[in-house]
Amino acid sequence: MKNAIIYTIIFAAIQIVVSFGVQGAYVLIYGPEAKLDAVGMIITMAVFSVAVMALFLLTKWAEVSRHWVRTRPWAVLFWCVMAALGVIVPSTWLQEQLPELPNMMEAEFALILKERMGYFVVGLLAPLAEELVFRGAVLRALLRWHKNAWVGIAISAALFALIHMNPAQMPHAFLVGLLLGWMYYRTDSIIPGVVFHWVNNTVAYVLYNIYPDPSLKLADILGGEQSVWLALGFSLLIFLPALFQMNLRLKK
């Protein structure tokens, strides 16, 4: 448990240090009133992600192996993609049913997501860095700490949600964290989680650029409540079979 907390604190500390470092560079280059623009935020996320991955790999707090990939689990990865696509509408609908939570990162994400290079950090680097830390290091430590795997999975999901430091993201991050944790537990590999995470973030990037207004609800996008229920049903017809297939096929 102690190691899992330490890894999470280190993850947050690197993020803070890199943010202040890039902000300091902007002040030196552009003057004392300079604030991070989209490019600065993308640089911050890129440097932070690379630094986190380098540290956790060099220290072997997280270990990467090709053993699982060598089993050629292409069907498993296909169902990971299907599950990621199927969970989007139900997760969004569920979040809409909850009390509205503060979106403290809305302006920052808007700047990043509207840029093409924003996809590089949000869609590619972030899934790699977060899965390496929160499944490959944090959850691995928790699974060794407690005999009940679901205790470790739940704690890792809670830490994953909290580290986003944005209340509006936390419910979705927690639920997805449970699923990602289960996938890691079943395979002892971060690869299924990286694929799922990549699809999730890619869809978020694409949808933001199609519907940039954050106040839009599912009913506004789909054209009414009836369409929302149809979309929910269709999504569950994708997600539940994908979950069933993953349960059959996920193996260490």
Secondary structure, 3 states (H helix, E strand, C coil): CHHHHHHHHHHHHHHHHHHHHHHHHHHHHHCCCCCCCHHHHHHHHHHHHHHHHHHHHHCCCCCCCCCCHHHCCHHHHHHHHHHHHHHHHHHHHHHHHCCCCCCCCHHHHHHHHCCHHHHHHHHHHHHHHHHHHHHHHHHHHHHHHCCCHHHHHHHHHHHHHHHCCCCCCHHHHHHHHHHHHHHHHHHCCCHHHHHHHHHHHHHHHHHHHHCCCCCCCHHHHHCCHHHHHHHHHHHHHHHHHHHHHHHHHCCC
